[in-house]
């Protein structure tokens, strides 16, 4: 649904939003603002979903996983490089 509503920009630099617009905003929620030649657009920023990240990480299969010994060797190399 598309609806056009006029808002006012005050001399103090604030936007006066009518109640029907103000009600759409939620305290603490983040919004992305896109500025184009045609206008300024507000959109709810997507919430970060930790469970989705965990699920996606679980789907990744390393075709050549490192062994514990290989990881230890890499750590030793890095430590030796830092002390020289």
TIMI-2910 file (N, C-alpha, C, CB; in pm, 1 decimal, decimal comma, always signed):
<rs>
+----------+----------+----------+----------+----------+----------+----------+----------+----------+----------+----------+----------+------+
!      n_x !      n_y !      n_z !     ca_x !     ca_y !     ca_z !      c_x !      c_y !      c_z !     cb_x !     cb_y !     cb_z ! resn !
+----------+----------+----------+----------+----------+----------+----------+----------+----------+----------+----------+----------+------+
!    +84,2 !   -117,3 !     +0,0 !     +0,0 !     +0,0 !     +0,0 !    +88,9 !   +123,8 !     +0,0 !    -95,9 !     -0,3 !   +121,5 !  Unk !
!    +60,4 !   +215,3 !    -85,2 !   +135,7 !   +339,3 !    -92,6 !    +43,7 !   +454,1 !    -55,4 !   +196,3 !   +360,0 !   -233,9 !  Unk !
!    +96,0 !   +541,7 !    +31,5 !    +16,4 !   +654,2 !    +78,1 !   +110,0 !   +774,7 !    +87,6 !    -52,9 !   +623,1 !   +216,7 !  Unk !
!    +65,8 !   +889,2 !    +45,7 !   +146,5 !  +1010,4 !    +52,5 !    +94,0 !  +1100,0 !   +162,3 !   +146,7 !  +1084,6 !    -82,3 !  Unk !
!   +183,4 !  +1139,5 !   +254,5 !   +149,0 !  +1227,5 !   +365,2 !   +251,4 !  +1340,3 !   +366,8 !   +146,2 !  +1150,0 !   +502,4 !  Unk !
!   +207,2 !  +1461,0 !   +391,4 !   +296,6 !  +1575,5 !   +397,1 !   +343,0 !  +1596,9 !   +540,4 !   +227,3 !  +1702,1 !   +342,7 !  Unk !
!   +473,7 !  +1616,0 !   +557,6 !   +529,0 !  +1646,7 !   +689,0 !   +599,1 !  +1782,5 !   +680,9 !   +628,0 !  +1534,4 !   +736,7 !  Unk !
!   +628,1 !  +1839,4 !   +796,8 !   +687,7 !  +1972,5 !   +802,6 !   +827,1 !  +1964,6 !   +863,5 !   +598,6 !  +2068,8 !   +883,9 !  Unk !
!   +920,0 !  +2038,5 !   +805,1 !  +1054,6 !  +2053,1 !   +858,7 !  +1057,2 !  +2185,5 !   +932,9 !  +1164,7 !  +2047,1 !   +745,4 !  Unk !
!  +1079,0 !  +2182,9 !  +1065,7 !  +1069,5 !  +2303,5 !  +1147,7 !  +1197,6 !  +2386,3 !  +1140,4 !  +1039,5 !  +2266,5 !  +1292,9 !  Unk !
!  +1191,7 !  +2513,0 !  +1181,1 !  +1312,2 !  +2596,4 !  +1184,1 !  +1420,6 !  +2540,5 !  +1277,3 !  +1275,8 !  +2737,5 !  +1227,4 !  Unk !
!  +1380,1 !  +2459,7 !  +1375,4 !  +1476,9 !  +2398,1 !  +1467,8 !  +1545,8 !  +2277,3 !  +1405,2 !  +1407,1 !  +2355,9 !  +1597,7 !  Unk !
!  +1503,7 !  +2237,9 !  +1286,2 !  +1564,5 !  +2123,6 !  +1218,6 !  +1499,7 !  +1990,6 !  +1250,6 !  +1707,8 !  +2116,5 !  +1253,2 !  Unk !
!  +1378,8 !  +1994,1 !  +1301,4 !  +1307,0 !  +1870,4 !  +1334,0 !  +1200,4 !  +1841,4 !  +1228,9 !  +1242,7 !  +1880,1 !  +1474,1 !  Unk !
!  +1165,4 !  +1715,5 !  +1219,5 !  +1054,0 !  +1675,9 !  +1133,9 !   +930,4 !  +1660,9 !  +1220,9 !  +1085,0 !  +1543,4 !  +1057,1 !  Unk !
!   +823,2 !  +1726,2 !  +1183,8 !   +695,9 !  +1709,6 !  +1253,4 !   +619,7 !  +1598,6 !  +1183,0 !   +613,0 !  +1843,4 !  +1256,0 !  Unk !
!   +608,6 !  +1486,4 !  +1251,1 !   +540,7 !  +1371,2 !  +1192,5 !   +398,4 !  +1362,1 !  +1244,8 !   +617,3 !  +1241,4 !  +1222,9 !  Unk !
!   +303,0 !  +1342,7 !  +1156,0 !   +165,3 !  +1324,3 !  +1203,1 !   +155,2 !  +1192,8 !  +1280,8 !    +64,8 !  +1325,4 !  +1083,3 !  Unk !
!    +55,8 !  +1183,3 !  +1369,7 !    +42,0 !  +1064,5 !  +1454,4 !    +41,5 !   +932,8 !  +1376,6 !    -84,4 !  +1074,7 !  +1534,5 !  Unk !
!    -23,6 !   +928,7 !  +1260,1 !    -30,7 !   +801,6 !  +1185,7 !   +106,5 !   +755,9 !  +1136,5 !   -125,5 !   +815,6 !  +1066,5 !  Unk !
!   +199,6 !   +849,6 !  +1122,3 !   +336,3 !   +812,3 !  +1085,3 !   +415,0 !   +777,6 !  +1211,2 !   +406,3 !   +927,2 !  +1006,9 !  Unk !
!   +404,8 !   +862,5 !  +1313,3 !   +478,3 !   +841,5 !  +1438,2 !   +448,0 !   +704,2 !  +1497,3 !   +443,7 !   +951,2 !  +1539,8 !  Unk !
!   +325,1 !   +658,3 !  +1484,1 !   +284,7 !   +528,0 !  +1537,9 !   +357,3 !   +412,3 !  +1469,7 !   +134,4 !   +509,8 !  +1523,0 !  Unk !
!   +407,3 !   +435,2 !  +1349,9 !   +475,9 !   +329,2 !  +1275,4 !   +617,6 !   +306,0 !  +1326,9 !   +480,0 !   +363,7 !  +1127,1 !  Unk !
!   +675,8 !   +406,7 !  +1395,1 !   +811,1 !   +394,6 !  +1448,4 !   +807,6 !   +329,4 !  +1585,9 !   +879,2 !   +532,4 !  +1456,0 !  Unk !
!   +908,5 !   +250,5 !  +1616,3 !   +916,2 !   +180,5 !  +1743,9 !  +1044,2 !   +223,8 !  +1814,2 !   +912,2 !    +25,2 !  +1724,2 !  Unk !
!  +1032,2 !   +264,9 !  +1941,8 !  +1149,8 !   +303,7 !  +2018,1 !  +1252,4 !   +190,6 !  +2020,5 !  +1110,3 !   +343,1 !  +2160,9 !  Unk !
!  +1377,2 !   +224,4 !  +1996,2 !  +1484,7 !   +125,9 !  +2000,2 !  +1507,4 !    +53,9 !  +1868,9 !  +1456,5 !    +26,3 !  +2105,6 !  Unk !
!  +1412,0 !    +57,8 !  +1778,7 !  +1430,6 !     -5,8 !  +1648,2 !  +1514,9 !    +84,0 !  +1560,2 !  +1294,6 !    -35,9 !  +1580,6 !  Unk !
!  +1594,1 !    +21,9 !  +1473,9 !  +1680,3 !    +97,4 !  +1384,6 !  +1617,5 !   +106,0 !  +1246,2 !  +1819,5 !    +33,5 !  +1376,7 !  Unk !
!  +1646,2 !   +216,3 !  +1180,9 !  +1592,7 !   +240,5 !  +1047,6 !  +1706,8 !   +282,5 !   +956,2 !  +1481,0 !   +348,7 !  +1050,4 !  Unk !
!  +1704,5 !   +234,0 !   +834,6 !  +1802,3 !   +280,6 !   +736,6 !  +1737,5 !   +393,3 !   +657,2 !  +1850,1 !   +163,8 !   +642,1 !  Unk !
!  +1819,3 !   +489,9 !   +621,3 !  +1771,1 !   +605,6 !   +546,7 !  +1843,0 !   +607,4 !   +412,6 !  +1794,6 !   +739,3 !   +625,7 !  Unk !
!  +1767,0 !   +607,1 !   +305,2 !  +1822,4 !   +612,4 !   +170,3 !  +1790,8 !   +748,4 !   +110,7 !  +1765,9 !   +497,9 !    +81,1 !  Unk !
!  +1895,0 !   +814,0 !    +61,6 !  +1878,2 !   +945,1 !     +0,7 !  +1903,9 !   +931,0 !   -148,6 !  +1973,9 !  +1051,0 !    +65,0 !  Unk !
!  +1805,9 !   +970,5 !   -229,2 !  +1819,3 !   +966,0 !   -373,7 !  +1783,2 !  +1103,2 !   -429,6 !  +1729,5 !   +854,5 !   -435,5 !  Unk !
!  +1793,0 !  +1117,7 !   -560,0 !  +1751,8 !  +1243,5 !   -622,8 !  +1601,2 !  +1266,4 !   -606,4 !  +1789,4 !  +1243,6 !   -772,1 !  Unk !
!  +1526,8 !  +1157,4 !   -591,9 !  +1380,8 !  +1166,8 !   -582,6 !  +1329,7 !  +1189,1 !   -441,1 !  +1318,9 !  +1042,3 !   -637,7 !  Unk !
!  +1413,4 !  +1161,6 !   -339,9 !  +1362,6 !  +1180,1 !   -205,0 !  +1446,1 !  +1111,1 !    -99,7 !  +1222,8 !  +1131,2 !   -196,8 !  Unk !
!  +1392,4 !  +1111,0 !    +20,2 !  +1454,5 !  +1047,3 !   +136,6 !  +1359,6 !   +937,7 !   +181,9 !  +1483,6 !  +1151,2 !   +253,0 !  Unk !
!  +1411,7 !   +816,7 !   +197,2 !  +1328,1 !   +701,5 !   +228,1 !  +1375,0 !   +633,4 !   +355,8 !  +1328,7 !   +602,2 !   +111,9 !  Unk !
!  +1281,7 !   +606,4 !   +445,9 !  +1308,5 !   +534,5 !   +569,7 !  +1262,6 !   +390,3 !   +552,5 !  +1237,4 !   +602,0 !   +691,1 !  Unk !
!  +1343,3 !   +298,3 !   +602,6 !  +1306,4 !   +157,1 !   +596,6 !  +1356,6 !    +90,7 !   +723,9 !  +1365,3 !    +87,2 !   +468,7 !  Unk !
!  +1276,3 !     +2,1 !   +780,9 !  +1321,9 !    -69,3 !   +899,7 !  +1447,7 !   -147,0 !   +865,5 !  +1211,7 !   -164,0 !   +954,0 !  Unk !
!  +1549,2 !   -129,9 !   +949,4 !  +1672,4 !   -205,1 !   +929,7 !  +1647,2 !   -348,5 !   +975,3 !  +1792,5 !   -140,4 !  +1007,9 !  Unk !
!  +1699,0 !   -445,7 !   +901,2 !  +1676,0 !   -584,6 !   +942,6 !  +1743,0 !   -612,8 !  +1076,3 !  +1728,2 !   -682,4 !   +835,8 !  Unk !
!  +1674,9 !   -688,7 !  +1158,5 !  +1732,1 !   -728,9 !  +1287,4 !  +1833,8 !   -839,4 !  +1262,8 !  +1620,8 !   -776,6 !  +1387,0 !  Unk !
!  +1942,2 !   -833,7 !  +1338,3 !  +2043,9 !   -937,3 !  +1324,8 !  +1992,1 !  -1063,9 !  +1390,0 !  +2179,0 !   -893,2 !  +1388,1 !  Unk !
!  +1999,2 !  -1173,8 !  +1317,1 !  +1946,2 !  -1300,4 !  +1364,4 !  +2062,2 !  -1395,4 !  +1394,5 !  +1849,3 !  -1362,2 !  +1260,2 !  Unk !
!  +2095,2 !  -1409,0 !  +1523,1 !  +2207,4 !  -1495,5 !  +1562,1 !  +2182,0 !  -1641,3 !  +1524,3 !  +2232,6 !  -1484,9 !  +1712,7 !  Unk !
!  +2058,7 !  -1686,6 !  +1538,4 !  +2028,7 !  -1826,3 !  +1507,2 !  +2049,5 !  -1854,0 !  +1359,1 !  +1884,9 !  -1861,1 !  +1547,8 !  Unk !
!  +2013,0 !  -1759,8 !  +1274,6 !  +2034,7 !  -1776,6 !  +1130,7 !  +2184,3 !  -1786,7 !  +1100,4 !  +1971,6 !  -1659,1 !  +1052,0 !  Unk !
!  +2264,3 !  -1704,2 !  +1167,2 !  +2409,7 !  -1711,3 !  +1148,4 !  +2462,6 !  -1847,7 !  +1191,3 !  +2480,5 !  -1599,5 !  +1227,8 !  Unk !
!  +2417,1 !  -1895,5 !  +1305,9 !  +2461,9 !  -2027,9 !  +1353,6 !  +2422,8 !  -2137,3 !  +1253,6 !  +2400,9 !  -2059,2 !  +1493,3 !  Unk !
!  +2300,7 !  -2129,1 !  +1201,9 !  +2254,3 !  -2229,1 !  +1105,5 !  +2339,3 !  -2225,6 !   +978,3 !  +2105,9 !  -2205,6 !  +1070,9 !  Unk !
!  +2368,6 !  -2104,5 !   +930,1 !  +2448,2 !  -2092,2 !   +807,8 !  +2589,4 !  -2141,7 !   +829,7 !  +2450,7 !  -1947,5 !   +759,6 !  Unk !
!  +2646,0 !  -2115,0 !   +946,7 !  +2781,1 !  -2164,6 !   +976,7 !  +2782,6 !  -2318,0 !   +978,9 !  +2830,8 !  -2108,3 !  +1112,8 !  Unk !
!  +2672,5 !  -2376,3 !  +1030,2 !  +2664,4 !  -2521,9 !  +1036,1 !  +2655,2 !  -2585,7 !   +899,0 !  +2546,3 !  -2563,3 !  +1118,2 !  Unk !
!  +2610,6 !  -2510,2 !   +798,5 !  +2597,7 !  -2562,4 !   +662,9 !  +2730,7 !  -2562,4 !   +587,7 !  +2495,5 !  -2481,2 !   +586,0 !  Unk !
!  +2827,2 !  -2484,8 !   +638,1 !  +2956,5 !  -2475,2 !   +570,1 !  +3038,3 !  -2600,3 !   +599,5 !  +3033,8 !  -2347,4 !   +614,3 !  Unk !
!  +3081,6 !  -2664,5 !   +495,6 !  +3163,2 !  -2784,8 !   +509,8 !  +3300,7 !  -2756,0 !   +451,6 !  +3096,7 !  -2907,8 !   +439,1 !  Unk !
!  +3402,4 !  -2764,8 !   +536,1 !  +3539,0 !  -2741,1 !   +491,7 !  +3590,1 !  -2869,2 !   +426,2 !  +3631,1 !  -2697,4 !   +611,0 !  Unk !
!  +3625,4 !  -2864,5 !   +296,7 !  +3671,7 !  -2986,1 !   +229,6 !  +3809,6 !  -3031,7 !   +278,4 !  +3675,7 !  -2963,5 !    +79,8 !  Unk !
!  +3883,5 !  -2941,5 !   +341,3 !  +4017,4 !  -2974,2 !   +391,3 !  +4035,8 !  -2920,6 !   +533,1 !  +4126,3 !  -2916,5 !   +297,6 !  Unk !
!  +3965,6 !  -2976,7 !   +630,1 !  +3977,0 !  -2924,8 !   +767,1 !  +4116,9 !  -2948,7 !   +823,6 !  +3871,6 !  -2990,3 !   +858,3 !  Unk !
!  +4162,0 !  -2853,9 !   +905,5 !  +4293,3 !  -2866,1 !   +967,7 !  +4285,1 !  -2961,0 !  +1086,6 !  +4346,3 !  -2727,9 !  +1012,0 !  Unk !
!  +4392,7 !  -3034,1 !  +1106,3 !  +4401,0 !  -3118,6 !  +1224,8 !  +4447,4 !  -3032,5 !  +1341,6 !  +4497,7 !  -3239,6 !  +1202,0 !  Unk !
!  +4433,1 !  -3085,0 !  +1461,9 !  +4479,9 !  -3013,3 !  +1579,9 !  +4629,4 !  -2987,2 !  +1570,3 !  +4447,5 !  -3092,2 !  +1707,5 !  Unk !
!  +4704,2 !  -3082,9 !  +1521,8 !  +4849,4 !  -3067,1 !  +1507,6 !  +4883,8 !  -2956,2 !  +1408,1 !  +4913,3 !  -3199,5 !  +1462,6 !  Unk !
!  +4809,7 !  -2947,5 !  +1297,8 !  +4834,3 !  -2841,1 !  +1199,4 !  +4803,6 !  -2703,0 !  +1258,5 !  +4749,0 !  -2864,5 !  +1072,7 !  Unk !
!  +4698,8 !  -2696,3 !  +1337,1 !  +4664,5 !  -2569,4 !  +1402,1 !  +4773,9 !  -2529,6 !  +1500,7 !  +4528,0 !  -2579,8 !  +1474,5 !  Unk !
!  +4822,7 !  -2626,4 !  +1579,3 !  +4930,8 !  -2598,9 !  +1674,9 !  +5056,6 !  -2551,4 !  +1601,7 !  +4962,4 !  -2725,2 !  +1759,0 !  Unk !
!  +5089,5 !  -2614,2 !  +1489,3 !  +5206,6 !  -2573,0 !  +1410,5 !  +5191,1 !  -2429,1 !  +1361,7 !  +5227,1 !  -2667,8 !  +1290,3 !  Unk !
!  +5072,7 !  -2392,8 !  +1313,6 !  +5048,6 !  -2256,2 !  +1267,2 !  +5063,3 !  -2155,4 !  +1381,6 !  +4908,7 !  -2245,3 !  +1204,8 !  Unk !
!  +5009,9 !  -2190,7 !  +1498,0 !  +5021,4 !  -2102,0 !  +1613,4 !  +5167,5 !  -2083,6 !  +1651,8 !  +4941,4 !  -2157,3 !  +1732,6 !  Unk !
!  +5244,7 !  -2191,2 !  +1651,3 !  +5388,4 !  -2181,8 !  +1682,8 !  +5460,2 !  -2091,0 !  +1583,4 !  +5453,4 !  -2321,9 !  +1682,3 !  Unk !
!  +5428,4 !  -2105,6 !  +1455,9 !  +5492,0 !  -2021,7 !  +1353,2 !  +5460,7 !  -1874,0 !  +1376,1 !  +5445,4 !  -2064,1 !  +1212,4 !  Unk !
!  +5336,3 !  -1844,7 !  +1406,8 !  +5297,0 !  -1705,5 !  +1429,0 !  +5366,9 !  -1650,5 !  +1552,7 !  +5143,7 !  -1693,6 !  +1443,9 !  Unk !
!  +5369,0 !  -1728,8 !  +1659,0 !  +5434,9 !  -1683,0 !  +1781,1 !  +5583,8 !  -1659,7 !  +1759,0 !  +5414,3 !  -1784,3 !  +1893,2 !  Unk !
!  +5649,1 !  -1747,4 !  +1684,5 !  +5790,9 !  -1731,1 !  +1656,5 !  +5813,9 !  -1606,4 !  +1573,0 !  +5846,6 !  -1854,4 !  +1584,8 !  Unk !
!  +5724,0 !  -1580,1 !  +1477,6 !  +5736,1 !  -1460,9 !  +1394,9 !  +5717,9 !  -1333,6 !  +1474,5 !  +5636,1 !  -1465,1 !  +1283,4 !  Unk !
!  +5637,1 !  -1337,4 !  +1579,2 !  +5612,5 !  -1219,6 !  +1662,9 !  +5728,8 !  -1190,5 !  +1757,7 !  +5484,9 !  -1238,7 !  +1743,3 !  Unk !
!  +5808,2 !  -1291,2 !  +1789,1 !  +5918,3 !  -1271,2 !  +1885,5 !  +6049,3 !  -1236,4 !  +1816,6 !  +5937,5 !  -1396,5 !  +1970,3 !  Unk !
!  +6054,1 !  -1251,2 !  +1686,1 !  +6180,2 !  -1223,0 !  +1615,1 !  +6189,2 !  -1080,4 !  +1571,7 !  +6195,1 !  -1312,3 !  +1494,8 !  Unk !
+----------+----------+----------+----------+----------+----------+----------+----------+----------+----------+----------+----------+------+
</rs>
